[in-house]
Amino acid sequence: MFTDKDLAQFKEKNIPEQIIVKQINNFKKGFPFLKIAKAATIDDGIIKLDDTSVSRFVSLYDNYVETKKVLKFVPASGAASRMFKDLYSFKEKYDGNEDIENNKDYKKIYDFLFHLDYFAFFHELRESMSQNGFDFDNEFTNKRYVNILNALLSDKGLNYGSLPKGLIKFHKYKNYQRTAVEEHLVESSFYCVSSDNRVRIHFTVSPEYLKKFEEIIENIRFRYGKKYNVKFEVAFSTQKPSTDTISVDLNNNPFRNKDGSILFRPGGHGALIENLNELNVDIIFIKNIDNVVPDRFKQKTVTYKKVLGGILAHYTEKIFDFLKKLNSKRSVNEKQIAEIFHFIEKELCVINNSINLESSREVMMEYFIKILNRPIRVCGMVKNEGEPGGGPFWVIGSDKNISLQIVESSQININNPPQVKIFQTATHFNPVDIVCSVKDYKGNKFDLRQFTDPKTGFISQKSKDGKELKALELPGLWNGSMANWNTIFVEVPLITFNPVKTINDLLREEHKC
């Protein structure tokens, strides 16, 4: 199946041939759908906190983090092109004469163009147009809107259509503007401070924009460090070539480029488990690049970041205490066995249908250690208000055991009405608001790659050079790549979730300074 040239290509990417063969088999067989038992809801898989609990967990986190090394992990390689989908569509259709103000089909375009001065990049756009021989006011008055959009989106202007979201100016303050990356730095200074007064942030970026990210950080980190009395330690990584996946044609044969080489594609955000695995810290916060707010809305976000961190501290300490007892020379008594068993079922929400309190002591001890000695994640969940994407569910594994998982719609069999009905009953949505403990009770770093579910990948249909192909994505970072972590779901306020999915989202009140 493979030529010497193919094998050399695999070697260059550091992908073993057996992995390629396994990926091709995945194309042939497909991935099994997940089986969901029920949606996780308040008091049935999701913790709801009162004001007293919020204050308690904030204090617990503030004390806990004094002896820990904490870091914020932000996937930031995605291009912003989808933010501008409506603008691109308008460019294709607009003939230069239509009235967009009273045309309902152009409502989004009208809102964008007639509120341009609200956007943080407005003055930069005007200046860019002027440098290229265009007067913004003249172009606007004469309805030459396409020229304005070209100045924003194309590489002859600001090139926003190709830039990653992290480099887009999101918020306009009185005398300056901030990109999404800058907002992450500022936000982190309020809760992501280690005992050595360092704020560690790690961005995953695409190789072609690494230099631009580095330039922005170099220009701001000392200024913001002085302002917030911290020292920013910012690092970057790119998705590893070894996590790329092979593409195949519709007959499941390797898809070849015009030069005869095999086409590989990035393996999706699940590939970032490799990047996450290389971070040698105690606590990792994970948050998407576009979920930031200006300063006047940050307090609630900061509070609930600390709440999630405090809950992580609570469960980490409790689990570590159990593991120390289980691994000590002293015998664990029957009362302690019952306590651990109920903790795993009721608080970690892991239900093993083949083990109960009547099981042998040896079986129980082995099971306890296996379940408890895993990475831990606490995931904030917001009430579902129609956002597309994944949510919290009780999932029945291939071993018939049940656990809490974040499930995407693509993982559900749409031809199975009962499963679809359960999926539609979700009361909460996954905003990617996660904090993780990635070391064991002895302080050793877990190999996070050992806790993934490789059976939860995703196959999609694409095209290249006019030919159809099939692409393979690895298990999602917070889906299959964390499937075998201990998981706690906690309700957080909707105000903590303010993503920028379209450019007009920046016109919402939550993004105004």
N, C-alpha and C positions, 0 to 999 in steps of 0.2 A: 504493500500500500504506500510506503514511504520511500522516497529516493534518498540518495546520499545528501543531496542539497536540502531536503526536508530535515534530515537528522541534524545537519549543521545548523539549520534555523532553530530547531528545538534547543540545541546546545547553547546557542547564543542567547536565547531567552531564559535559559536555565530551567527548562520544563522537561522532566523525564518522559521518555517515549510512552511508558505505561500510563502516565497521566493523560496523554493525548488519546490513547486507545480507550481509556475509561470515559473521556468526554464524548468520543464518537458513539460509544455504547449508550451514553445518556441520551444522545439525539435519537438513537434508534428505539430505545425503550420508553423514553420520556420520564418525567418525574411523577411520583405518586402525589395525589392531592392530600392535603392535611385533612384529618377528621376532627371537627370541632364538636365538643360535647355541649357547650353552652357559652354564652357571652359572660365575661367577667363583669360583675356589677358591684355597686356599693354593698359592703358586708358579705359579698360572695366573690371574693377575689380582689376587690379594690378597697383600700383603706381610705376612709374619709376622716378628716381631722377637724377638731374644734379649735377655738382660739387658744385654749390652754395648751393643747398638744402642740400647736404651731410654735408657741413660745418655748416650750420644753425642748423640742427638737432643734430649734435654732441655737439654744444655749448648749445643748449636747454637742452639736457640730462645732461651735466656736471653741469648745474645750478640746474636743477630739483632734481637730486639725492642728493644734499646737505642736503635736509630736509627729505629724505626718507630712509626707511630700505629696502635694496635690497638683493636678494638671488638668487643663481644659483641652479637649480634642475636638477639632472642628473640620469636618470634611468640606473642602472649599475648592474642589477641582471643577465642579460643574459649570458649564457656560451659561451665561444669562440669556441666551437666545430665546428660550421659551417665555421669558418675561415680556418679550416684544412681539409675540406671535400676532396679536391684533394689528400692530403697526405694520408688520410685513404684509399681512393680508390686505390692508388698506392701500398700501403702495401699489399692489398689483391691480387693484380695481379702480382706483380714483382717476378720473379723466381730467381733473384740473378745473372743472366748472361746477361740479355739484355743490349744493348747499348742505353742509354737514350739520349745521346747527339744528335744523328741524327734521333731520332724517334719523329715524329710530335705529336704522341699521348701522349708523355711524356714531351711536351714543358714546361708546367707549373712546372713540377717536376724538370726538368733540371734548369730552371730559379731559383728555390728555392735553390736546393742543391749546385749549382755552384756559388751562391752569398751569401752563409750562413754567410760569414764574414762581410757582410753589416748589418746584423740584430743586434739589440741592445742586444739580448739574447745569441749571439754566444759564448762569453767567458764563460758565465754561463753554457751553454750546454757542452762545452769541459770539464769544471771542473766537472760537474755532471757525465759525462761518465767516466772520470778518477777515480772518487771515487767508481764507480761501476765496475772497472776492464777493461774498454775499452779505447783504444787509438783512438781518433777521426781520426787522419791522417791515421792510419793503416786501420780503418774500411772504410774510404772514398776511399783510394787507391784500396782496394780490393772489391769495389762496394757493400759493406755490408750496403747499404743505409737504409735498414729496421731497423737495429740496431740503426742507428742515429735517425731515426724518432721515434722509441720506446723511446729513451732517452729524446726526446723532448715532446712527447705526453703522455706517460704513467705515472702512479703514482710511478714507479721505477726510474723516472727521474725528469724532470721539471713539469710534469703533466699539460702541457699547453692544452691538449685536454679536460680537465675538468674545468680548471680555468675560472672565468669570464673575459671578455675582459679588465676590469679595472685593473686587476692585471698582464696583459701581458706587458712586456717591449717593448715599441713602438719605441722609438727614442734613437739614440746613439750620445751623445755629446763627446767632446774631452776627458774628464776624468771621465765621469759617464753616466748612462743611466736613462731614465725616463719611468715610466709606464703611461698608459692613465690617471689614476687618478692624477698623479703628473702634467701632462700637463694641466689638468683642473684647478688645483690650481693656476698654474702660469698664465694661460690665464685670470682667474677671477680677478687676482690682478690688471689688467689694466682697468677694467670697472665695476666691481661688488663691489666697495668700498662704504660703507655707510658713513653717516656723522660722525659716531664714529670711523672711520678708520678700521672698521672690514670688512673682506671678508667672507660672509656667504655662505657655500656650503652644499647642502643636497644630499646625494647619497642614492638611494634605492638599496638594495643588498639582496642576498639570505642569509638566516640564517646561513648556513654552512660555509660561507666565511666572515661573519661579522668580526670575530676576525682578519683575515688576512688584511682586509681593515683598521681596526683600528690600527694595527701595522704599516702599511705603513705610514698612516697619522701621527702617533705619532713620527715617525722617521724623518719626513720632514717638518712639519708645522712650527716649530720654526725657522729652517734654512731658509726656503723660506720667512717666515714672516719678518725676519731680512733683507734679501736680497732686498725685495720689499717694505719694510717699512710699512707693514700692519700687522694686527692680524687676523689669519685665525680661523674661528669658523666653524668647520666641524661637521656635524651630519649625522647619518645614520638611516634608517628605513627599515623594511622588509614589503613585501606584506602581508596584513592582512588575516588570515585564513577565516575571515567572507566574503572575496571577492572571495574565491574559488567557483567553480561551479561544479554541479553534472554531472557525466557522465552517459550515458544510453546505453543500447544495441541497436541493430538495430530495435527492436520492441518498443523502447522508454520507456523501463522499467529500473529502476536503475541498473547500472552495478555494480556487486559485486566482491570484492576481494576474494581470496581463503578462507579467514577467515570469510567471510559472511558480512564484512563491506562494505559500499558503497564507491565507488571510487570517490574522488573529485580531481579536477585538478585546477592549478592556472588560474585565470580568464583573463589572458593576461594583457598587459600594461595599458589597460583601467581601471583596478582595482586601479591603482596608483592615481586616482582622490581622493581617500580617503587619501592617504599620502599627496598629494598636499593641500588638504583641511585643514590639521592641521597646516599649516605654517602661522604664524602670522607676515607677512611682507607686505610691500606696493607693491613691484615690484618683479616679479619672472622671471628669464631667464630659458628657458628649452632647453637643448641640449643633444644629444645622446652621450654616453660614448666614442664611437669610432671616433667621428668627431673632431679630434685635429691635430695640426701641430706643428713642432718644432719652436723654437723662431724666426728664420729668416723669417717665413711666417706669424707670428701672427698679424702684424700691420693692415693688411687689415681686418682680422677677428674682431679685437678690434674696428676699425673704424665703421664697419657696425653693431656691437652689440650696439654701442652708437647711431648710426643712428636709429635703431629700437626702442631703448629706448627713443630717442627724439621724434619720431613719436607717441609713446605711451603717452608721456607727453603732446604733442599737443592735441591729441584726448581726453585724460582724462580730461584735464582742460576745454576743450570746452564742453564736455558732462556734467561735474559737474556744469558748469555755467548755462547750460540749465535747469538741474534738480533743482538747487536752485531757479531759476525764476519760474519754474512750481510748486514748493512746497511753494512758498512765498505767503503771503496774498495779494500781489499786483496782479492785473489782467494782464494776458499776452495778448498783443494786437494782432491784425490780422497780422501785419507785422512779429511779432515774431513767430506766429503760422506757417506762410508760411516758415520762415527761418528754423525752426526745422524740418518741414515736408520734405523740400528739403535736409537738412543735412542727415536725416535718409535714404532717397532714394539714394542720389547721392554719399554720402561719406561713410556711413555705409553699403550701398548696401543692404538694407532690403526693400523689396517691398511687401506691403500688398494690394492685389487686391480688398479688400472690403472697404478700407479707402482712401479718397481723400480730397481735400481742401473744398469740399462741404459737408463733414460729419459734424455732430453736434459738437459743442464745447466740450461737455462732453465726447463724444466718442474719440475725438482727444486727449484731455488731458490724459485720461486713457491709450490710446495707446502709447503716447509719453513716459510716465513714465515707462510703462512696457518694452519698447524697450531700453530706455536709461539706466535704472537702472539694468544693467547686468555687469558681468565681461567683461573685454576687452582684446583682444589678438592681437598683431601685429606679423604677420608671414612672415619671409623672404622666398622668392621663387627664385629658380635658373632656368635658361633656361634648358629646357628638352633636354638632350643629350642621351636618351635611358635608363636612370636608371629605374629599376623596382620600383613600389610603387605608392603612392598617389600624387595627384596634386590639384590645385585650380579650383573650379567650382562654377557656379551658380546653386543652387539646389532648386527644387520645393518641398516644404514640404507637409506633409499630409493635412495641412490646406490651401494648394494652394498658400501660401506665398513663396517668393523667397529670398534666402540669400546666402552669400558666405560660402562655406564649403571646407574642405580638404577631398577628396574622394579617397578611395582605389579601386583597380580593383575588389576586392571581393564583393564590394557593388553594382556592376553594373550587370545587367542581360545580360549575354553573349549570350542569345538566342534572344535578342532584337537588331537587326542590327542598327537601328537609334541611340540607346543609346551607343552602342559600337563605332559607328562612331564619336559621339560627344566626347567620352572619348579619342579617338585616336587623336583628334585635340588639345589636351593640349599642350600649348607652354612652360609650366613651371612645375617644379617638387618640391615636398615638402621635404626640407632637414632637417626638425625638427629644425628650428631656430626661436624660439618663445620667446616673452617677454609679460608678463601678468600684468594687474592691477586687483587685487582681493579684493579691498575694495570699498564700496560705497561712495557717495559724503559726507556722514557724518563721514566717517572714520571707519565704521563698516565692519567687514569681511563678505564677501558673503559666504553662504553655497553652495559651488560649486556643490554639489550633486543635487541641484535643477535645474541645467542648462544643464543636460545631455539629450540625446535622447535614452531611453531604447529600442527602436525598431531597433537599428542599431547594434545588436550583430552579431556574426559570428559562424556558426556551421561547424566543420570539422570532418573527419573520422580518427580515430586512431586505435591502437590495444594494447592489454595488455594480457600477458600470452597466446598468440596465439589466442585470441578472438577479434573480431572486436567491436569497440565501437564508439559512437559519443561524441564529446567534444564541450563545449560551451565557447566562449570567450565573455567577456563583451565589450561594445562599446569602441573602441580604444581611447586612451588618447586625441589625437589631432583630432579625428574624432567624433564619437558619444558622447564622454564624454565632449566635448566642443561645441556641436552642437548649443546650444542656448546662446553662447557668442557673443558679438559684435566683428566682425572680420575684420581686415585690412590686405590686402596682399601687400607686397612691394618686388620689384625685388632687389636681392642682387647678387654680383659677384660670379661666379662659384668657384673662388679660395677660398671662405669661406666654401666650402663644400668638405671635404676630408676624407670620411669615410673609415674605414678599414674593408671591408666585407670579403676579403680573405687574407691569409698571404702574398701573393705577392704584395698586395697593398702597403705594407711597403717598397717596392722597388721603388715606384714612386718618382719622383723628389720632390714632395710636402712633403715627409716624410723623406727626407735626411737632416741631420743637417749641 
